[in-house]
């Protein structure tokens, strides 16, 4: 169960369906037809059933008592099942999970939050612990996410990794460009940012870093900003103010196929968030073979990025460091090829087959 099904959720359900073949049906419960946060295009489903509780609304638009009743009724009508719930913080999810446990159903939680996402208050954290009581186990997004679950009382045996995954096959199939270091020539590639244009993505620091890089480079590469959000006008104004308008390309909202094609033409992905539970775009970048410049705040760092191996870690408040790594990758083709080749080693860790394996592990314990 998720609030709204994006492409990655469809990937995961297909992976579970493939794992069980026809032995057990897979049903994806979508709370609402639209997301409060994301602008996903609806993805068709084939190997599993999709149930949308409120097709014409976002979940926040529905009365809390009514949505709790509809969710609970839907889960009961499904019959005996193992249930995996995202959004444990919703009261409707909590009460539904409580009733399902009373009925003898096994309920698991899926989440990628980490203790270091933001400043934590002890009272609020203790309250969260109550909200996690109904769950038999947890599917975590990263090692730090798993540790956060253990803080709430889950044992190590009850927590497995594999929540934040995507279909590598789908990502590659969406573009005719082979993964780096093959494909587009080194000199023809650009830097890429794929993010919602919101404060926590730290986009002004990236622009500052890009200016520093451009001052060092003889022929600066372009920077492609893919995404939409409330900061777009301010970012465009900042680009003009910094004098780099000819080098920064605003691509707007792009769909998942265009993301794959853009990454296939990229020199590196830059993800410099000050707060990032995981950073799924790292998986997409690695599927296309490109190195990553990443801040340690991102949960993807835990398993997917190693400095000097397939990318570089840099502090979110360190645009000088970001610029240094941008310049290094931009001028050293042999280094870039080595990092791009090494990306292949990390690709299986982001594949949705791992999500299916995590579900099986929890269900068989």
ChimeraX attribute file (.defattr): number of C-alpha atoms within 10 A of each C-alpha:
attribute: neighborCount
match mode: 1-to-1
recipient: residues
	/A:1	22
	/A:2	18
	/A:3	21
	/A:4	23
	/A:5	24
	/A:6	18
	/A:7	18
	/A:8	18
	/A:9	22
	/A:10	22
	/A:11	24
	/A:12	24
	/A:13	24
	/A:14	23
	/A:15	24
	/A:16	24
	/A:17	21
	/A:18	15
	/A:19	16
	/A:20	14
	/A:21	13
	/A:22	10
	/A:23	8
	/A:24	11
	/A:25	13
	/A:26	21
	/A:27	17
	/A:28	22
	/A:29	22
	/A:30	23
	/A:31	24
	/A:32	24
	/A:33	19
	/A:34	22
	/A:35	19
	/A:36	14
	/A:37	9
	/A:38	10
	/A:39	13
	/A:40	16
	/A:41	12
	/A:42	13
	/A:43	13
	/A:44	8
	/A:45	14
	/A:46	11
	/A:47	17
	/A:48	17
	/A:49	13
	/A:50	17
	/A:51	16
	/A:52	20
	/A:53	18
	/A:54	17
	/A:55	14
	/A:56	11
	/A:57	15
	/A:58	17
	/A:59	21
	/A:60	13
	/A:61	12
	/A:62	13
	/A:63	9
	/A:64	13
	/A:65	10
	/A:66	11
	/A:67	21
	/A:68	19
	/A:69	13
	/A:70	16
	/A:71	22
	/A:72	19
	/A:73	12
	/A:74	15
	/A:75	18
	/A:76	16
	/A:77	9
	/A:78	9
	/A:79	9
	/A:80	13
	/A:81	17
	/A:82	13
	/A:83	20
	/A:84	20
	/A:85	21
	/A:86	16
	/A:87	15
	/A:88	20
	/A:89	11
	/A:90	13
	/A:91	15
	/A:92	19
	/A:93	19
	/A:94	21
	/A:95	18
	/A:96	23
	/A:97	29
	/A:98	18
	/A:99	14
	/A:100	20
	/A:101	15
	/A:102	11
	/A:103	11
	/A:104	10
	/A:105	19
	/A:106	20
	/A:107	21
	/A:108	24
	/A:109	22
	/A:110	25
	/A:111	21
	/A:112	23
	/A:113	21
	/A:114	24
	/A:115	16
	/A:116	16
	/A:117	17
	/A:118	12
	/A:119	7
	/A:120	10
	/A:121	8
	/A:122	9
	/A:123	8
	/A:124	9
	/A:125	14
	/A:126	11
	/A:127	11
	/A:128	14
	/A:129	14
	/A:130	11
	/A:131	20
	/A:132	22
	/A:133	15
	/A:134	21
	/A:135	22
	/A:136	18
	/A:137	26
	/A:138	30
	/A:139	28
	/A:140	26
	/A:141	26
	/A:142	27
	/A:143	19
	/A:144	23
	/A:145	27
	/A:146	25
	/A:147	19
	/A:148	19
	/A:149	27
	/A:150	16
	/A:151	13
	/A:152	17
	/A:153	13
	/A:154	20
	/A:155	14
	/A:156	13
	/A:157	12
	/A:158	19
	/A:159	23
	/A:160	23
	/A:161	23
	/A:162	25
	/A:163	24
	/A:164	28
	/A:165	24
	/A:166	28
	/A:167	25
	/A:168	20
	/A:169	12
	/A:170	17
	/A:171	20
	/A:172	19
	/A:173	14
	/A:174	14
	/A:175	18
	/A:176	11
	/A:177	18
	/A:178	17
	/A:179	24
	/A:180	28
	/A:181	23
	/A:182	15
	/A:183	13
	/A:184	16
	/A:185	11
	/A:186	20
	/A:187	11
	/A:188	11
	/A:189	19
	/A:190	20
	/A:191	22
	/A:192	25
	/A:193	23
	/A:194	24
	/A:195	22
	/A:196	21
	/A:197	22
	/A:198	15
	/A:199	14
	/A:200	13
	/A:201	20
	/A:202	18
	/A:203	23
	/A:204	17
	/A:205	18
	/A:206	24
	/A:207	20
	/A:208	19
	/A:209	20
	/A:210	28
	/A:211	21
	/A:212	19
	/A:213	24
	/A:214	19
	/A:215	12
	/A:216	13
	/A:217	15
	/A:218	9
	/A:219	10
	/A:220	16
	/A:221	21
	/A:222	20
	/A:223	25
	/A:224	20
	/A:225	21
	/A:226	21
	/A:227	18
	/A:228	18
	/A:229	13
	/A:230	11
	/A:231	14
	/A:232	16
	/A:233	10
	/A:234	11
	/A:235	16
	/A:236	14
	/A:237	11
	/A:238	16
	/A:239	19
	/A:240	12
	/A:241	10
	/A:242	12
	/A:243	11
	/A:244	17
	/A:245	16
	/A:246	10
	/A:247	17
	/A:248	20
	/A:249	16
	/A:250	17
	/A:251	12
	/A:252	16
	/A:253	19
	/A:254	16
	/A:255	14
	/A:256	18
	/A:257	14
	/A:258	15
	/A:259	20
	/A:260	26
	/A:261	19
	/A:262	23
	/A:263	29
	/A:264	29
	/A:265	23
	/A:266	26
	/A:267	30
	/A:268	26
	/A:269	26
	/A:270	27
	/A:271	28
	/A:272	30
	/A:273	25
	/A:274	19
	/A:275	21
	/A:276	23
	/A:277	22
	/A:278	22
	/A:279	20
	/A:280	17
	/A:281	21
	/A:282	26
	/A:283	25
	/A:284	27
	/A:285	28
	/A:286	31
	/A:287	29
	/A:288	31
	/A:289	30
	/A:290	29
	/A:291	32
	/A:292	29
	/A:293	22
	/A:294	26
	/A:295	24
	/A:296	21
	/A:297	25
	/A:298	25
	/A:299	27
	/A:300	25
	/A:301	21
	/A:302	16
	/A:303	12
	/A:304	21
	/A:305	23
	/A:306	18
	/A:307	15
	/A:308	13
	/A:309	16
	/A:310	26
	/A:311	24
	/A:312	22
	/A:313	22
	/A:314	20
	/A:315	16
	/A:316	21
	/A:317	15
	/A:318	15
	/A:319	22
	/A:320	19
	/A:321	18
	/A:322	28
	/A:323	22
	/A:324	17
	/A:325	19
	/A:326	25
	/A:327	20
	/A:328	15
	/A:329	20
	/A:330	23
	/A:331	15
	/A:332	11
	/A:333	14
	/A:334	11
	/A:335	16
	/A:336	23
	/A:337	21
	/A:338	15
	/A:339	25
	/A:340	25
	/A:341	20
	/A:342	21
	/A:343	28
	/A:344	17
	/A:345	13
	/A:346	18
	/A:347	19
	/A:348	17
	/A:349	18
	/A:350	25
	/A:351	24
	/A:352	27
	/A:353	23
	/A:354	22
	/A:355	27
	/A:356	22
	/A:357	17
	/A:358	20
	/A:359	24
	/A:360	14
	/A:361	16
	/A:362	19
	/A:363	15
	/A:364	6
	/A:365	9
